[in-house]
Amino acid sequence: MKLSDYTFDLPDNLIARYPLEQRSASRLLHLQKDGHFEDLKFSNIVDLLDEGDLLVLNDTKVMKARLKGKRATGGAVEILVERLQDQHIAHCHIKASNTPKAGAELFIGDTKVTVLGRHENLFIVEFEQPIIHVLDQYGQLPIPPYFNREAEDIDTERYQTVFNDPEKMASVAAPTASLHFDEDILKRLEEKGIQRTFVTLHVGAGTFAPVRTENLENHIMHSEWCDVPSDTAKLIQETKARGNKVIAVGTTATRAVESAAQAHQGKIEAWTGDTQIFIYPGYEFCVVDRLITNFHLPESTLLMLVSALSSRDNILNAYHHAVAQQYRFFSYGDAMLIDRV
């Protein structure tokens, strides 16, 4: 399988750099098993799901993970906190004119940050103040690079889901398929008897990293921490047993539940750990029957994941249609409902 098999032309004006006024006002393209698709509104999602179905959502919260500071010598630095190790130590990306060495001292405001060393492509750094306090005081939301702008006040609310868990603030990107859900949609789904449950996957900056190998089998996925609790695993088992559908909301929820199943020989059970699961065509899904997702970048691992659920041809046909019909792409863009082939 080749990287070039997953490209398409995307006009720049279709990249949604700001959210719509209402979360659920986006459009929805329903891609069916047979490859046919239908243009709808996201509010139609309630009609497309059945009583007894189960939505699986990611309840992570995005950190204000981007910090701008300076070196002891006065040079500018930018730190992107990727993963918290404890209250004071984090694994980070650092942008600076010269790569900082172990022992280097950086400053965010008056807070000293000491570089301890490297782990793969990340710097291990120690903050003299609790990291969460520093992020709260100085941090910016790390909105996606393709927005080509700084984070603004509107992002503070809209680049978070309405159901995020404040105790699970550790992501550097939002689970964007969930951004379409507002309280009204959630209430209507509940009234129809559609259940929901939660997993946690803390999204890393690697979600934006390009695939750098033409042969997909040589690609190594970035690692992300996730948790599938026992009550979620039980609800999935019960949903499957009665013949209802499990609908993952987003590629992160998909990767979480499929990682849990892979860890238990294909059976969904509770699981916590780091996942590097790479889902591309040929993958046999153990859990997910349907997927709610946004429109993804050309040649991205996310495009490959949705192609595994449907097919490459179905997905590219649907994407070409979406471009022609002026759908909005990426994090603040429109949505798809994809039925597993």
C-alpha positions in Angstrom: 0.0 0.0 0.0 1.4 3.4 -1.0 1.1 6.8 0.5 0.3 8.3 -2.9 -2.8 6.2 -3.0 -4.3 8.5 -0.4 -4.1 11.9 -1.9 -6.7 14.3 -3.3 -6.9 17.9 -4.3 -8.2 20.2 -1.6 -8.7 23.9 -2.3 -7.4 26.1 0.5 -10.7 27.9 0.9 -12.4 24.7 2.1 -10.2 24.5 5.2 -12.4 25.6 8.1 -10.3 28.0 10.2 -13.1 29.1 12.5 -16.1 27.3 13.9 -19.7 27.9 12.8 -21.9 29.9 15.1 -23.6 26.7 16.3 -21.8 23.5 17.0 -24.5 21.3 15.4 -25.1 23.5 12.4 -22.4 21.7 10.3 -23.2 19.5 7.4 -23.1 15.7 7.5 -22.2 13.3 4.6 -23.6 9.8 5.3 -21.4 7.2 3.5 -23.3 3.9 3.3 -21.9 0.3 3.0 -22.6 0.2 -0.7 -20.6 3.4 -1.4 -23.6 5.6 -1.9 -23.7 8.8 0.1 -26.3 11.4 1.1 -26.0 15.1 1.9 -27.5 15.9 5.3 -27.2 18.2 8.3 -25.5 17.1 11.5 -28.8 17.4 13.4 -30.0 14.5 11.3 -27.6 12.2 13.2 -30.4 11.4 15.7 -32.5 10.0 12.9 -29.7 7.8 11.6 -29.1 6.0 14.8 -31.4 3.4 16.4 -32.7 2.9 19.9 -30.2 0.7 21.8 -27.2 1.9 19.8 -24.1 3.0 21.7 -22.0 6.2 21.1 -18.4 6.0 22.3 -16.9 9.4 23.0 -13.5 10.7 24.1 -13.8 12.8 27.2 -10.2 14.2 27.2 -9.7 18.0 27.6 -7.2 20.1 25.6 -4.4 21.7 27.6 -3.3 25.3 27.0 -0.1 23.5 26.0 1.7 26.1 23.9 4.1 28.3 25.9 6.2 31.2 24.7 9.3 32.1 26.6 13.0 32.8 26.4 16.4 31.3 27.1 18.6 32.6 29.9 20.5 34.4 27.1 17.3 36.1 26.0 16.6 34.1 22.8 13.0 33.2 22.1 11.7 29.7 22.6 8.4 28.0 22.2 7.5 24.9 24.3 4.6 22.6 23.4 3.8 20.3 26.3 3.1 16.9 24.8 2.7 14.7 27.9 2.7 15.3 31.7 5.0 12.8 33.6 4.1 14.3 37.0 3.3 17.7 38.4 6.7 19.2 37.5 8.1 17.0 34.7 6.8 16.9 31.1 7.8 15.6 27.7 7.8 18.5 25.2 8.5 19.8 21.8 10.8 22.8 21.8 11.4 25.4 19.1 14.5 27.5 19.4 17.2 28.9 17.2 19.6 26.4 18.6 18.7 23.0 20.1 18.8 23.3 23.9 21.1 20.8 25.6 20.6 19.0 28.9 21.0 21.5 31.7 19.8 24.4 29.7 17.5 26.9 31.5 14.5 28.4 29.9 12.0 30.8 31.3 8.2 31.1 31.0 7.5 34.4 32.6 9.4 34.1 35.9 9.1 30.3 36.0 12.3 28.4 35.3 12.2 25.4 33.1 15.2 23.1 33.0 16.0 20.7 30.2 16.8 17.3 31.7 17.4 15.4 28.4 15.7 13.8 25.4 13.4 10.8 24.8 13.2 10.1 21.1 12.0 13.3 19.5 10.8 14.9 22.7 12.6 17.0 25.4 12.2 16.0 29.0 11.9 19.2 31.0 11.3 20.1 34.7 9.2 23.1 35.7 10.0 24.7 39.0 6.2 25.5 39.4 3.4 22.9 39.0 3.0 22.6 35.2 -0.8 23.0 35.2 -0.5 26.4 37.0 2.1 27.5 34.4 -0.2 26.5 31.6 -3.2 28.2 33.1 -1.2 31.4 33.5 0.8 31.6 30.4 -0.4 28.9 28.0 -2.3 29.1 24.7 -4.5 26.5 23.2 -2.5 24.6 20.6 -4.9 25.0 17.7 -3.9 23.0 14.6 -1.1 24.4 12.4 -3.3 24.5 9.3 -5.4 27.3 10.9 -2.5 29.6 10.1 -3.4 31.9 13.0 -2.9 32.3 16.8 -5.5 31.0 19.2 -8.3 33.4 19.9 -11.0 33.8 22.5 -13.5 31.8 20.5 -11.2 28.8 20.6 -11.3 28.6 24.4 -14.8 27.3 24.3 -15.2 25.9 20.8 -11.9 23.8 20.6 -13.2 21.8 23.6 -16.1 19.3 23.7 -19.2 20.1 25.8 -18.6 16.9 27.7 -14.9 17.1 28.4 -13.7 16.0 31.9 -11.7 18.7 33.6 -9.8 16.1 35.5 -8.6 14.6 32.2 -6.9 17.7 30.8 -3.9 16.3 28.9 -4.5 16.6 25.2 -2.7 18.9 22.7 -5.5 18.5 20.1 -9.3 18.2 20.4 -11.2 15.0 19.5 -12.8 17.1 16.7 -15.6 14.8 15.6 -17.1 15.5 19.1 -17.1 19.2 18.6 -20.4 18.9 16.6 -22.3 17.7 19.6 -24.2 20.3 21.7 -26.4 19.8 24.7 -29.6 19.7 22.5 -28.2 16.9 20.3 -27.1 14.9 23.3 -30.5 15.3 24.9 -32.3 14.2 21.7 -30.1 11.2 21.4 -30.8 10.2 25.0 -34.5 10.6 24.6 -34.4 8.3 21.6 -32.8 5.6 23.8 -29.3 5.9 22.2 -26.7 5.3 25.0 -23.4 6.9 25.3 -20.2 6.0 27.1 -16.7 7.4 27.4 -13.1 6.4 26.7 -10.1 8.7 27.3 -7.3 9.1 24.7 -5.0 12.1 25.2 -4.3 13.3 21.7 -0.7 14.1 20.9 0.9 16.5 18.5 1.8 13.4 16.4 -1.8 13.5 15.1 -0.6 16.3 12.8 2.7 14.7 11.8 3.0 13.8 8.1 3.6 10.2 6.9 7.2 10.2 5.6 7.3 6.8 4.0 5.8 5.8 0.6 5.4 2.2 1.8 2.7 2.4 4.5 3.9 -0.8 6.2 7.1 1.1 7.2 5.2 3.9 9.0 5.6 4.0 12.8 2.7 5.6 14.6 3.1 8.1 17.4 2.3 6.9 20.9 -0.8 8.1 22.8 -2.1 7.2 26.3 -5.6 5.9 26.5 -8.0 4.3 28.9 -11.1 2.1 28.2 -12.8 1.6 31.6 -14.6 -1.6 32.6 -18.1 0.0 32.4 -17.5 1.1 28.8 -16.2 -2.4 27.9 -19.3 -3.9 29.5 -21.7 -1.6 27.6 -20.0 -2.4 24.3 -20.3 -6.1 25.0 -24.0 -5.7 25.9 -24.7 -3.6 22.7 -23.0 -6.2 20.5 -24.9 -9.1 22.2 -28.3 -7.6 21.5 -27.4 -6.8 17.9 -27.2 -3.0 18.1 -24.4 -0.9 16.7 -21.3 0.6 18.3 -20.7 4.1 16.9 -17.3 5.6 17.6 -17.2 9.4 17.7 -13.9 10.2 16.1 -10.7 8.4 15.2 -9.4 8.7 18.7 -12.3 6.8 20.2 -11.9 4.3 17.4 -8.2 3.8 18.2 -8.9 3.5 21.9 -11.5 0.7 21.7 -9.7 -1.2 19.0 -6.5 -1.0 21.0 -8.3 -2.5 24.0 -9.7 -5.3 21.8 -6.3 -6.0 20.3 -4.8 -6.3 23.8 -7.4 -9.0 24.6 -7.2 -11.1 21.4 -10.0 -9.3 19.7 -12.4 -9.2 22.6 -13.3 -5.8 24.1 -12.2 -5.6 27.8 -11.1 -2.8 30.1 -7.6 -1.6 29.2 -5.2 1.2 30.0 -1.9 1.9 28.3 0.0 3.5 25.4 -1.2 2.8 21.9 0.6 3.0 18.6 -2.2 1.2 16.7 -2.1 2.0 13.0 -5.4 1.3 11.3 -5.3 1.1 7.5 -7.1 -1.0 4.8 -6.8 -4.6 5.6 -7.4 -4.1 9.3 -10.2 -6.2 10.7 -12.3 -4.1 13.1 -13.2 -5.8 16.4 -15.5 -3.2 17.9 -16.5 -0.3 15.7 -19.6 -0.7 13.4 -20.0 3.0 12.4 -17.9 6.1 12.7 -18.7 9.8 13.1 -15.7 11.8 11.9 -14.5 14.9 10.2 -12.9 15.3 6.8 -9.2 14.6 7.0 -5.9 15.8 5.4 -4.6 14.1 2.2 -2.1 11.4 2.9 -2.9 11.3 6.6 -3.1 8.3 8.8 -6.7 9.4 9.6 -7.7 9.2 6.0 -6.2 5.7 6.0 -8.2 4.7 9.1 -11.6 5.8 7.5 -10.6 3.9 4.3 -10.1 0.8 6.4 -13.7 1.1 7.7 -15.2 1.6 4.3 -12.8 1.3 1.4 -10.3 3.6 -0.3 -12.5 4.0 -3.3 -15.6 4.7 -1.3 -13.8 7.3 0.8 -12.1 9.1 -2.1 -15.3 9.2 -4.1 -17.0 10.7 -1.1 -14.2 13.2 -0.6 -14.3 14.3 -4.2 -18.0 14.8 -3.8 -17.4 16.8 -0.6 -14.9 19.1 -2.4 -17.3 19.6 -5.3 -20.1 20.4 -2.8 -18.0 22.8 -0.8 -17.9 20.9 2.5 -15.7 22.4 5.2 -12.6 20.3 6.0 -10.6 19.5 9.1 -11.0 20.3 12.8 -13.7 23.0 12.6 -15.2 21.5 9.4 -18.2 19.3 8.6 -18.8 15.7 9.5 -19.3 12.2 8.0 -21.1 9.2 9.2 -19.4 6.1 7.8 -21.0 2.6 7.8 -18.5 -0.2 8.1 -18.3 -2.4 5.0 
